[in-house]
Amino acid sequence: MTASDPLAVRGAGWEHFPHDADVGVRGSGATPAAAFERAAEALAAVITDSKIEPTIPVKVSCEAPDLELLFVEWLNAIIYEMAVRAMLFGRFAVRIEGTRLEATLWGEPVDVVRHAPACEPKGATYTALRVAQEADGWWTAACVVDV
């Protein structure tokens, strides 16, 4: 990233926030799709500090009545794919049209020694759920994930 890159100016584009025994994930970006991608990176960082090689693509899609509920569906789709495929994902490309999301996740099989997973997320919740455009024009997407 360069200093002219908006994500460099704003940091990584994602963060964690504390919530009792669970963890909050928040992403920000120029569009809702970018904020969803950064929040997915935050979700991956809850699990491991190790680099996740983006070698295997997985397509996902989901739909919900509004952007906030779509965000929960998105994170839960990632958590589902991690569980059933025994994979971790570290790269995300999201396209949102209305209240429908199409995405590609890239990742690799879990390597317990190399990835040293800290936890297994159980699901995204409605707690602290917020998807909104901020005063500066950037979008944020956040919620608490049950770990």
ABEGO torsion letter per residue (X at the ends): XBAABAAAAAEAGBBBBBBEABBBBBBBBABAAAAAAAAAAAAAAAABABBBBBABBBBBBBBBABAAAAAAAAAAAAAAAAAAAGBBBABBBBBBBEABBBBBBBBBBBBAAAAGBABBBAEBBABGBBBBBBAAGBBBBBBBBBX
